[in-house]
Amino acid sequence: MKNYGRQGGIKKVMLGMEVLLDGHLEWIQDKRVGLITNHTGVSSDLESSIDLLYNHPEVELTALYGPEHGIRGDREAGDYVESYIDKKTGLPVYSLYGPTWKPTEEMLEDIDVLLFDIQDIGSNVYTYIYTLGFAMEAAAEHDKQLIVLDRPNPIGGTKVEGPVRSEDAVSFMGRFLLPVRHGMTIGELAVMWNHEYSMGVDLKVAKLNGWRRNMCFFDTGLPWVMTSPNIPTESTAYLYTGTELLDDTSLSTGLGTTRPFELVGAPWIDSEALADEMRNRSILGVKFRPAYFTPMFGKYEGELVAGVQVHMVNPARVDLVFLGLNLVDAMRDQNPDKFEMMESYTNLIGDTDVPEMIKKNMPVDRIIASWQEVLYEWIKGVRNKYLMYPPFPAGSKPYRPKGVLGISPLDLTASPGQNTTLTVKGYDKHGKKLEIDPHLIDWTVTNDIGYVENGTFHAVKEGKTQITAIYGKYKANRKAIVSSIYK
């Protein structure tokens, strides 16, 4: 058995893949395994998860699945990654970005269990976590087990910031309603989504060994692998959640430079004045210096851009959303006529009211205060129930596995008079599949816009509703919209 827990005599965090192979190999023995991964799927010794599984004598790896940037990380953001045969292993590689976000039945026909091993960076506008969400939905629909091989949240697991995404601000990067900075690992996210969205996935998490919520990536002892072409360093990964909030405006986030999300500005900025202003705003954990840069591609390609470089001093103290909005506010104030904001900013920030607040020059503190009550309710009532790693927030206990009931489909829309078949599946706390008698399911539909009979939802009139299925001690909810636009 390989000891993944130490390197050079220094204790470090043990990754989910290593925990699986060292202590839970029985989870995947005698099963056909599919792996969702990319270049970040490496061990603490930088061995590829693909190679570790493919070369393991007791593992049958049969398929690979790649998110945005592909399994080797060789595609730019937003590029279509087609399906193909991996030259090194000869295995099929299926794309989970572009035309096909969710694994299809055909993609899953040669596997029994899906593994997810990708490094996230803690922001709600980073696509990898939504690749996980779609994989969970497919696993539920096609009766495949899903195992998340957990990895650290590189910006820590204690701070939670930003508005909880509104249902009116949902895109691919907002399919599940999270705040800008969620403060969770991918394993915790998967468990939360499985319960809160009644997905009914046969889910396991290979937990981290030695990770604590108050750790940043700098503290883990693990090597950093750039998560995507524009996240080259640990500092970039940390700052992204804050400085990405300059995107979808006329400001530059430094894309096209060697320091994306650290260098920010615009051609019309007074660099010295901006640095002075940011220093005066008492933003903890970072420092600012005047900076000039010429992007090699993207926004302001070939133009001299003035701004600041954000230097990380104490990651644990930085409020990233506060940082990002203050940068937007200070640069807009220098020349309001040249500051522009795209309509897509609503999807970026996740709140329909914030863009107008920014345009009206509302103080940053007031903008942040506008969402704090809803954020607090989400933290206490939802997030904190699914935390697996200490130290735990006051009044919270570690998540303990419990049974789950799910309703498919996850997205339920219909027009009046239309019927939709509902499928109910579930697992007990030990992962054993529930043998469900459909006749014993108790269904309710709110707002009198339809009814469920023999497992079929009958839409009657327009409106929003919540459909609830109760089976013994298990309960599942599914939101539905009935509208003539779905004809």
Backbone torsions as a table, in degrees:
resi	resn	phi	psi	omega
1	MET	NA	130.7	-178.0
2	LYS	-80.7	137.2	178.2
3	ASN	-91.2	101.5	179.8
4	TYR	-85.6	-9.5	-169.2
5	GLY	-80.3	-10.3	-177.9
6	ARG	-137.2	148.1	176.8
7	GLN	-142.2	117.6	-178.1
8	GLY	63.8	25.6	179.0
9	GLY	81.0	-0.3	-178.6
10	ILE	-101.4	124.7	179.6
11	LYS	-67.7	139.0	178.4
12	LYS	-140.6	175.1	179.6
13	VAL	-70.6	138.7	177.4
14	MET	-98.2	123.1	-173.2
15	LEU	-76.8	160.9	-178.5
16	GLY	-58.0	-40.6	178.1
17	MET	-60.9	-41.6	-179.9
18	GLU	-68.2	-39.2	176.9
19	VAL	-63.1	-41.3	178.8
20	LEU	-60.3	-50.8	-175.1
21	LEU	-72.4	-30.3	-179.1
22	ASP	-83.8	-31.1	-171.3
23	GLY	-133.7	-11.2	-176.6
24	HIS	-134.7	34.7	-178.1
25	LEU	-60.2	-26.4	-179.8
26	GLU	-63.3	-19.7	178.3
27	TRP	-62.1	-30.3	-173.8
28	ILE	-120.0	-1.3	178.6
29	GLN	-65.0	142.0	179.2
30	ASP	62.2	23.2	176.2
31	LYS	-125.7	149.5	173.5
32	ARG	-82.9	124.8	-169.0
33	VAL	-108.5	131.8	169.6
34	GLY	-110.1	141.7	-176.4
35	LEU	-122.5	120.2	171.5
36	ILE	-93.6	114.6	-175.2
37	THR	-158.0	179.4	171.3
38	ASN	-153.5	-160.8	-176.6
39	HIS	-63.7	-19.4	178.7
40	THR	-80.1	-10.2	179.7
41	GLY	-79.2	77.4	-179.8
42	VAL	-131.3	158.7	176.0
43	SER	-79.4	178.4	177.7
44	SER	-67.9	-14.3	174.2
45	ASP	-99.9	13.3	177.4
46	LEU	66.9	26.0	172.4
47	GLU	-86.2	134.8	-178.8
48	SER	-63.7	136.1	175.1
49	SER	-60.7	-34.3	177.2
50	ILE	-58.8	-49.5	-177.8
51	ASP	-67.1	-40.8	-180.0
52	LEU	-58.5	-42.0	-179.3
53	LEU	-77.7	-43.9	-176.7
54	TYR	-62.8	-37.0	-177.2
55	ASN	-90.0	-3.8	-178.2
56	HIS	-76.8	128.0	-175.8
57	PRO	-66.2	-18.1	-177.3
58	GLU	-109.2	13.5	-179.7
59	VAL	-122.3	132.7	176.5
60	GLU	-107.1	92.5	178.2
61	LEU	-85.4	122.7	-173.3
62	THR	-119.4	-15.4	-178.1
63	ALA	-157.8	151.7	177.9
64	LEU	-123.5	150.0	-178.3
65	TYR	-136.0	132.9	-175.9
66	GLY	-118.3	138.8	176.7
67	PRO	-86.3	-162.0	172.4
68	GLU	-55.0	138.9	-177.0
69	HIS	81.9	-3.5	174.4
70	GLY	78.0	173.2	-176.6
71	ILE	-73.7	-19.3	179.6
72	ARG	-104.9	-0.2	177.5
73	GLY	70.1	28.0	-173.9
74	ASP	-106.0	18.7	179.1
75	ARG	-119.7	144.0	178.6
76	GLU	-72.8	162.5	179.5
77	ALA	-56.3	130.7	176.3
78	GLY	85.4	-9.2	179.7
79	ASP	-67.3	142.2	174.5
80	TYR	-73.3	130.9	179.9
81	VAL	-111.3	104.8	-175.8
82	GLU	-74.2	165.3	176.0
83	SER	-83.2	147.5	-174.7
84	TYR	-163.5	-176.0	176.7
85	ILE	-102.6	127.7	178.5
86	ASP	-70.6	124.2	-175.6
87	LYS	-64.2	-34.1	-174.3
88	LYS	-74.5	-39.5	-175.0
89	THR	-108.6	-18.9	-175.3
90	GLY	77.6	8.9	-178.7
91	LEU	-87.1	150.4	174.5
92	PRO	-68.5	139.1	176.1
93	VAL	-116.5	120.9	-178.0
94	TYR	-105.6	135.8	-179.6
95	SER	-80.7	133.9	174.3
96	LEU	-117.1	32.7	175.6
97	TYR	-147.7	138.0	-177.2
98	GLY	107.2	-132.3	-178.1
99	PRO	-62.1	-29.8	-177.3
100	THR	-119.8	104.3	178.3
101	TRP	-88.5	-33.5	-175.2
102	LYS	-107.7	132.1	177.5
103	PRO	-54.9	133.8	179.5
104	THR	-87.3	168.2	177.8
105	GLU	-58.6	-38.9	179.5
106	GLU	-64.6	-38.9	179.3
107	MET	-65.1	-26.7	-174.2
108	LEU	-101.9	2.8	-171.3
109	GLU	-68.8	-22.1	-177.5
110	ASP	-103.8	18.0	179.2
111	ILE	-132.6	155.0	175.4
112	ASP	-108.2	-29.4	-176.5
113	VAL	-139.7	138.7	176.7
114	LEU	-103.3	131.5	171.4
115	LEU	-106.1	141.5	177.0
116	PHE	-119.4	117.8	-178.4
117	ASP	-139.5	86.0	-179.5
118	ILE	-139.8	139.5	178.2
119	GLN	-81.2	120.5	174.9
120	ASP	-90.7	170.7	177.3
121	ILE	-124.8	9.7	169.3
122	GLY	90.4	5.7	-179.9
123	SER	-105.9	150.6	178.1
124	ASN	-84.2	1.9	174.9
125	VAL	-119.5	45.1	173.9
126	TYR	-126.1	125.8	-160.3
127	THR	-71.7	-19.4	-172.5
128	TYR	-60.7	-37.7	-178.4
129	ILE	-68.1	-27.0	178.2
130	TYR	-79.9	-27.1	168.9
131	THR	-59.6	-41.1	175.2
132	LEU	-60.3	-45.8	-178.7
133	GLY	-60.2	-44.0	178.3
134	PHE	-66.5	-36.9	177.8
135	ALA	-63.6	-38.8	177.5
136	MET	-63.0	-42.7	179.6
137	GLU	-61.4	-43.5	179.2
138	ALA	-65.8	-39.6	179.0
139	ALA	-60.5	-40.7	178.7
140	ALA	-66.2	-43.5	-176.7
141	GLU	-66.5	-34.7	-171.6
142	HIS	-112.2	17.8	174.8
143	ASP	55.8	48.1	175.6
144	LYS	-112.1	137.2	174.2
145	GLN	-73.2	147.1	177.2
146	LEU	-127.6	128.9	178.7
147	ILE	-119.0	121.0	175.7
148	VAL	-90.0	124.1	176.0
149	LEU	-93.5	99.9	-165.5
150	ASP	-68.7	152.0	177.4
151	ARG	-137.2	157.3	-178.4
152	PRO	-64.1	148.5	164.8
153	ASN	-79.1	113.1	-170.8
154	PRO	-67.8	-15.6	178.0
155	ILE	-105.2	17.3	175.2
156	GLY	90.2	168.5	-176.2
157	GLY	-123.8	22.9	-179.0
158	THR	-108.6	-41.0	-177.6
159	LYS	-84.5	137.4	175.0
160	VAL	-129.4	126.3	-171.9
161	GLU	-139.5	154.9	171.7
162	GLY	94.5	167.1	178.2
163	PRO	-70.0	143.9	170.4
164	VAL	-69.7	127.7	-173.3
165	ARG	-53.5	132.5	177.2
166	SER	-79.0	149.5	176.2
167	GLU	-63.9	-17.7	178.0
168	ASP	-88.7	4.6	-179.0
169	ALA	-131.3	46.7	-175.2
170	VAL	-106.1	132.6	173.1
171	SER	-137.1	-166.1	175.0
172	PHE	-54.4	-40.9	-176.8
173	MET	-88.7	25.0	177.0
174	GLY	-153.4	28.9	-175.7
175	ARG	-61.3	-36.8	176.0
176	PHE	-110.4	142.1	-167.5
177	LEU	-84.5	99.3	-179.7
178	LEU	-121.4	156.1	169.2
179	PRO	-75.0	170.0	-177.0
180	VAL	-55.3	-45.7	178.1
181	ARG	-118.5	110.4	-171.0
182	HIS	-91.6	-22.6	177.0
183	GLY	66.4	35.9	-178.9
184	MET	-132.7	158.6	171.4
185	THR	-85.8	167.9	179.0
186	ILE	-65.2	-31.4	176.4
187	GLY	-65.6	-42.1	177.8
188	GLU	-66.3	-39.6	177.3
189	LEU	-60.2	-44.7	-178.0
190	ALA	-61.4	-44.8	179.9
191	VAL	-64.3	-42.9	179.3
192	MET	-60.9	-48.0	-178.9
193	TRP	-64.1	-38.0	-179.3
194	ASN	-59.7	-39.9	-179.4
195	HIS	-85.3	-48.9	-173.4
196	GLU	-68.5	-27.9	179.2
197	TYR	-107.0	12.6	176.5
198	SER	46.0	55.7	-176.2
199	MET	-83.7	-28.3	177.0
200	GLY	69.0	37.7	-179.0
201	VAL	-87.9	140.1	170.0
202	ASP	-77.1	90.6	-166.7
203	LEU	-114.5	135.8	169.6
204	LYS	-129.8	153.3	175.8
205	VAL	-124.7	121.8	169.9
206	ALA	-82.5	99.6	-170.7
207	LYS	-71.8	154.1	173.0
208	LEU	-66.8	149.2	174.5
209	ASN	-113.4	116.4	176.3
210	GLY	98.2	-1.5	179.0
211	TRP	-88.0	140.7	176.5
212	ARG	-124.9	153.1	-173.4
213	ARG	-62.4	-28.6	-177.3
214	ASN	-87.2	11.2	175.1
215	MET	-89.3	136.9	162.6
216	CYS	-94.0	173.3	-178.3
217	PHE	-61.5	-32.2	178.8
218	PHE	-55.4	-27.5	-173.6
219	ASP	-89.3	-8.5	-168.8
220	THR	-82.4	-19.3	-174.1
221	GLY	77.3	7.0	-178.6
222	LEU	-94.0	150.5	175.7
223	PRO	-74.6	141.2	178.1
224	TRP	-86.7	130.8	172.4
225	VAL	-116.0	125.7	-178.0
226	MET	-53.9	127.4	-173.6
227	THR	-77.9	-24.4	176.0
228	SER	-159.0	167.3	-174.0
229	PRO	-54.9	-28.4	-177.9
230	ASN	-103.7	13.8	173.1
231	ILE	-123.6	71.5	-172.6
232	PRO	-77.4	-27.3	-172.0
233	THR	-129.1	168.2	175.4
234	GLU	-61.8	-39.4	179.4
235	SER	-64.5	-40.2	177.2
236	THR	-60.9	-46.0	-179.4
237	ALA	-60.2	-37.0	-179.3
238	TYR	-70.5	-46.4	-174.1
239	LEU	-75.0	-22.8	-175.0
240	TYR	-50.7	-45.9	-176.4
241	THR	-58.5	-28.8	178.0
242	GLY	-91.4	-53.5	-172.9
243	THR	-76.5	-16.3	172.4
244	GLU	-60.4	-20.4	179.3
245	LEU	-70.9	-2.2	172.0
246	LEU	-88.0	-12.9	-179.3
247	ASP	-68.1	166.7	-178.0
248	ASP	58.9	26.7	170.9
249	THR	-134.4	-177.8	177.1
250	SER	-81.5	9.8	178.0
251	LEU	-94.2	153.0	178.6
252	SER	-98.3	136.9	174.0
253	THR	-94.7	11.0	178.2
254	GLY	85.1	6.8	174.9
255	LEU	-61.1	140.3	-175.6
256	GLY	94.2	1.9	175.3
257	THR	-118.2	175.8	177.0
258	THR	-82.4	-3.8	179.8
259	ARG	-129.7	57.0	178.4
260	PRO	-60.9	143.9	178.9
261	PHE	67.5	-0.2	169.4
262	GLU	-106.0	-39.5	173.3
263	LEU	-91.1	126.4	179.6
264	VAL	-137.0	152.7	178.9
265	GLY	163.4	-159.3	177.5
266	ALA	-163.6	157.7	-178.4
267	PRO	-58.7	-26.0	-174.1
268	TRP	-97.3	10.6	-177.5
269	ILE	-85.6	141.3	169.0
270	ASP	-88.2	105.8	-171.6
271	SER	-62.6	-46.5	-178.4
272	GLU	-62.7	-44.0	-179.0
273	ALA	-64.9	-38.0	180.0
274	LEU	-66.1	-42.5	178.6
275	ALA	-61.2	-43.3	178.2
276	ASP	-62.4	-44.2	-178.7
277	GLU	-62.8	-43.9	-178.8
278	MET	-67.0	-35.4	177.1
279	ARG	-64.3	-32.6	-177.9
280	ASN	-79.1	-8.4	-175.8
281	ARG	-90.7	4.2	173.0
282	SER	53.7	52.0	177.3
283	ILE	-92.4	113.9	-172.4
284	LEU	-72.0	147.4	169.8
285	GLY	86.5	-5.3	-179.4
286	VAL	-136.8	160.3	171.9
287	LYS	-130.0	160.8	-175.6
288	PHE	-127.7	143.8	172.4
289	ARG	-135.0	148.0	175.7
290	PRO	-60.1	141.8	-177.2
291	ALA	-148.0	152.1	177.1
292	TYR	-133.1	139.2	-178.3
293	PHE	-152.8	155.2	179.1
294	THR	-123.8	103.8	-178.2
295	PRO	-60.1	138.7	178.2
296	MET	-85.0	-15.1	176.0
297	PHE	-157.6	170.5	177.0
298	GLY	78.3	-152.8	-177.1
299	LYS	-60.0	132.3	179.7
300	TYR	60.7	33.0	177.7
301	GLU	-55.5	126.5	177.1
302	GLY	79.4	-0.8	179.4
303	GLU	-100.8	149.7	174.6
304	LEU	-78.0	122.9	-178.7
305	VAL	-112.1	133.8	177.2
306	ALA	-106.7	147.1	-179.9
307	GLY	177.4	-139.2	178.1
308	VAL	-136.2	158.7	165.7
309	GLN	-104.5	131.3	178.3
310	VAL	-90.6	120.7	-179.4
311	HIS	-106.9	127.5	178.6
312	MET	-76.5	128.0	179.0
313	VAL	-113.5	-48.1	-179.9
314	ASN	-142.4	92.9	-174.8
315	PRO	-55.3	-35.7	-175.6
316	ALA	-64.7	-19.7	-175.0
317	ARG	-97.9	-9.5	-172.2
318	VAL	-79.2	126.5	166.8
319	ASP	-93.1	104.2	-167.1
320	LEU	-70.8	-38.4	178.3
321	VAL	-67.2	-40.1	175.3
322	PHE	-59.1	-42.6	177.2
323	LEU	-61.2	-51.4	-176.6
324	GLY	-61.6	-44.5	-178.5
325	LEU	-70.0	-32.1	176.2
326	ASN	-68.2	-36.6	175.3
327	LEU	-63.6	-44.9	176.9
328	VAL	-59.8	-46.6	-176.8
329	ASP	-62.8	-45.9	-177.2
330	ALA	-67.9	-38.9	-179.7
331	MET	-74.9	-36.8	174.5
332	ARG	-61.4	-40.2	-178.0
333	ASP	-63.0	-28.1	-179.5
334	GLN	-66.4	-36.5	-179.7
335	ASN	-156.3	81.7	-177.2
336	PRO	-57.7	-29.2	-178.4
337	ASP	-69.0	-26.9	-179.0
338	LYS	-96.7	-6.7	177.9
339	PHE	-82.7	126.6	178.3
340	GLU	-127.5	150.9	178.5
341	MET	-133.1	128.3	-179.8
342	MET	-79.9	157.5	177.8
343	GLU	-60.2	-28.8	-178.9
344	SER	-67.4	-8.5	179.5
345	TYR	-61.7	-28.1	177.1
346	THR	-58.9	-43.3	178.7
347	ASN	-70.3	-29.4	179.4
348	LEU	-68.4	-51.6	-176.9
349	ILE	-81.1	-24.7	176.5
350	GLY	84.5	14.9	-177.1
351	ASP	-141.1	129.6	-175.9
352	THR	-74.0	-19.1	-176.9
353	ASP	-92.2	-25.6	-172.7
354	VAL	-63.1	-43.4	-179.6
355	PRO	-54.3	-42.0	-179.7
356	GLU	-68.9	-35.1	176.5
357	MET	-61.6	-42.1	179.3
358	ILE	-64.9	-44.3	-179.7
359	LYS	-62.0	-32.9	-179.2
360	LYS	-86.4	7.0	175.4
361	ASN	64.6	34.4	176.9
362	MET	-70.4	138.7	-179.9
363	PRO	-55.8	143.6	-178.1
364	VAL	-57.0	-40.4	-179.7
365	ASP	-60.5	-37.8	179.4
366	ARG	-70.9	-37.7	177.3
367	ILE	-61.4	-47.6	-179.7
368	ILE	-64.0	-39.2	179.4
369	ALA	-63.0	-26.2	-175.6
370	SER	-65.6	-23.7	-178.9
371	TRP	-112.7	-1.3	-171.1
372	GLN	-62.7	-37.8	-177.8
373	GLU	-64.7	-45.9	179.0
374	VAL	-65.5	-40.5	178.1
375	LEU	-60.7	-45.6	-179.3
376	TYR	-60.8	-42.3	180.0
377	GLU	-63.3	-39.5	179.2
378	TRP	-66.5	-42.7	179.7
379	ILE	-60.3	-50.6	-175.7
380	LYS	-73.2	-41.6	-172.3
381	GLY	-89.2	-19.4	-176.7
382	VAL	-124.2	-71.5	-170.8
383	ARG	-52.1	-50.0	-170.8
384	ASN	-65.9	-14.1	178.7
385	LYS	-74.6	-15.8	-170.7
386	TYR	-118.3	16.6	-179.2
387	LEU	-79.9	135.0	-174.8
388	MET	-110.4	-13.1	-171.7
389	TYR	-123.1	141.6	178.0
390	PRO	-78.9	168.3	-8.5
391	PRO	-73.7	141.2	-176.3
392	PHE	-89.8	146.5	177.7
393	PRO	-58.6	153.3	179.5
394	ALA	-54.7	130.5	178.7
395	GLY	85.9	-2.5	-179.0
396	SER	-105.5	151.0	177.7
397	LYS	-119.7	157.2	178.1
398	PRO	-60.6	142.4	176.1
399	TYR	-63.3	134.4	174.3
400	ARG	-117.6	135.0	-178.1
401	PRO	-52.3	138.1	177.1
402	LYS	-143.9	162.7	-178.3
403	GLY	-66.2	157.6	-178.8
404	VAL	-139.2	140.8	175.5
405	LEU	-118.6	137.8	-177.8
406	GLY	-128.5	152.4	175.4
407	ILE	-120.5	128.3	172.5
408	SER	-112.3	143.8	7.2
409	PRO	-82.7	160.3	179.4
410	LEU	-71.4	-41.7	176.3
411	ASP	-98.3	111.9	-175.3
412	LEU	-116.6	107.0	176.2
413	THR	-130.9	146.9	-178.5
414	ALA	-156.4	163.3	172.5
415	SER	-105.6	157.3	178.7
416	PRO	-53.7	132.5	-178.5
417	GLY	91.5	-9.4	-178.7
418	GLN	-88.5	145.2	178.9
419	ASN	-113.7	141.1	179.7
420	THR	-131.4	127.0	177.9
421	THR	-75.3	130.5	178.9
422	LEU	-106.9	138.1	178.0
423	THR	-115.7	129.4	179.8
424	VAL	-113.4	124.7	177.8
425	LYS	-135.3	158.8	178.4
426	GLY	-166.9	168.9	-179.6
427	TYR	-139.5	145.6	176.7
428	ASP	-80.7	-178.7	-174.0
429	LYS	-66.9	-14.7	178.3
430	HIS	-95.2	1.5	-179.6
431	GLY	86.1	8.8	178.5
432	LYS	-83.0	132.9	-178.0
433	LYS	-66.4	135.4	178.4
434	LEU	-76.8	132.2	174.7
435	GLU	-88.2	98.1	-170.4
436	ILE	-96.3	126.4	171.7
437	ASP	-90.6	109.8	-176.5
438	PRO	-55.1	-27.7	-177.8
439	HIS	-72.7	-15.5	-178.7
440	LEU	-99.1	6.0	177.2
441	ILE	-81.7	130.1	177.9
442	ASP	-97.4	115.4	-176.6
443	TRP	-104.7	141.4	169.9
444	THR	-135.0	148.9	178.7
445	VAL	-133.1	123.2	-178.1
446	THR	-80.8	161.6	172.1
447	ASN	66.7	9.3	173.8
448	ASP	54.2	34.3	179.5
449	ILE	-97.6	1.6	178.5
450	GLY	176.5	-174.3	179.6
451	TYR	-152.6	161.6	176.7
452	VAL	-112.3	128.7	178.4
453	GLU	-138.2	125.7	-179.4
454	ASN	53.5	40.2	176.5
455	GLY	76.7	12.8	-179.9
456	THR	-120.6	130.3	176.6
457	PHE	-86.5	123.8	178.9
458	HIS	-105.5	111.3	179.3
459	ALA	-80.4	129.8	-175.4
460	VAL	-109.3	-50.4	-178.0
461	LYS	-141.6	164.5	-175.5
462	GLU	-69.3	147.3	177.6
463	GLY	149.4	-178.8	176.5
464	LYS	-108.0	146.9	-177.2
465	THR	-147.4	164.1	169.7
466	GLN	-121.1	124.5	178.1
467	ILE	-98.6	129.4	-178.5
468	THR	-120.5	133.1	174.3
469	ALA	-116.7	127.4	177.1
470	ILE	-118.1	126.6	178.5
471	TYR	-132.7	103.0	-175.2
472	GLY	61.0	-123.6	-179.5
473	LYS	-90.7	4.0	-177.2
474	TYR	-102.6	147.3	-176.4
475	LYS	-141.7	139.1	177.9
476	ALA	-136.1	144.4	178.7
477	ASN	-123.6	144.7	174.8
478	ARG	-139.6	123.0	175.4
479	LYS	-76.0	147.7	179.5
480	ALA	-142.7	149.3	176.8
481	ILE	-123.2	126.9	175.4
482	VAL	-110.3	120.5	-176.9
483	SER	-153.9	148.8	179.9
484	SER	-67.0	-16.4	-179.6
485	ILE	-69.9	-14.0	-179.7
486	TYR	-92.2	8.7	175.9
487	LYS	-67.5	NA	NA
